[in-house]
Structures are given as C-alpha cells and as structure tokens.
C-alpha cells in the first residue's frame, strides 16, 4: 500500500474507532457486563471475523493486522 493510501486508511480508521468503542460499551452495558469490556471486545471480534470477506483486514486484541483469506 502506498504511503498516501495508508494515510487515508489510517484517518478512516481513526474516525471509526470511537464508534467501535461506543458500540462495545453499549453492548457491555446492555448485557450488564460493563466491567468485562475486554471479553465483549473478543466476542464482537469473533462475530466480525465470521462476517469478514476474503481480502478484508482485521486487527486482533494485540493490535496486529491480518488479511483474511
């Protein structure tokens, strides 16, 4: 990926991250699991992983990005 495209992608991710955090907080709150946000993140990542298409990128709990095959 070129530097310009990477910068654009990073800006888009920066815009989406607060929305993802808000989603996880809302899911945790609605399930009475506010103190278990890390587990809620893992459950949501697993759900997203099942929906991902080949070639899409996914970031794991450690922050490492991988391309889905």
C-alpha positions in Angstrom: 0.0 0.0 0.0 1.4 3.4 -0.9 2.1 6.0 1.8 -0.8 8.2 0.6 -3.3 5.3 0.6 -2.0 4.2 4.0 -2.5 7.7 5.5 -6.1 7.8 4.1 -6.8 4.4 5.6 -5.4 5.4 9.0 -7.6 8.5 9.0 -10.7 6.5 8.2 -9.8 4.0 11.0 -9.3 6.9 13.4 -12.8 8.1 12.6 -14.4 4.7 13.1 -12.6 3.7 16.3 -14.6 5.9 18.6 -17.8 4.4 17.1 -16.5 0.9 17.7 -15.6 1.7 21.3 -19.1 3.2 21.8 -20.6 0.0 20.3 -18.6 -2.2 22.7 -19.5 0.0 25.7 -23.2 -0.1 24.7 -23.1 -3.9 24.3 -21.3 -4.3 27.6 -23.8 -2.0 29.4 -26.9 -3.6 27.8 -25.7 -7.0 29.0 -24.7 -5.9 32.5 -21.1 -6.5 31.7 -19.5 -3.1 31.9 -16.5 -4.5 33.8 -16.0 -7.1 31.2 -15.4 -4.9 28.1 -12.3 -6.9 27.1 -14.4 -10.0 26.9 -17.1 -8.2 25.0 -14.4 -7.0 22.5 -13.3 -10.6 22.0 -16.9 -11.8 21.4 -17.5 -9.0 19.0 -14.3 -9.6 17.1 -15.3 -13.3 16.7 -18.6 -12.2 15.3 -17.0 -9.8 12.9 -14.4 -12.4 11.9 -17.3 -14.7 10.8 -18.8 -11.9 8.6 -15.5 -10.8 7.0 -14.9 -11.5 3.4 -11.7 -12.8 1.8 -9.2 -10.0 1.4 -10.5 -7.8 4.2 -8.2 -6.8 7.1 -8.9 -7.5 10.8 -7.0 -6.3 13.9 -6.6 -8.7 16.8 -6.6 -7.9 20.5 -2.8 -7.2 20.4 -3.3 -4.7 17.6 -1.8 -6.8 14.9 -3.5 -6.5 11.5 -4.0 -9.6 9.3 -5.7 -10.1 5.9 -8.5 -12.6 5.8 -8.1 -15.5 3.4 
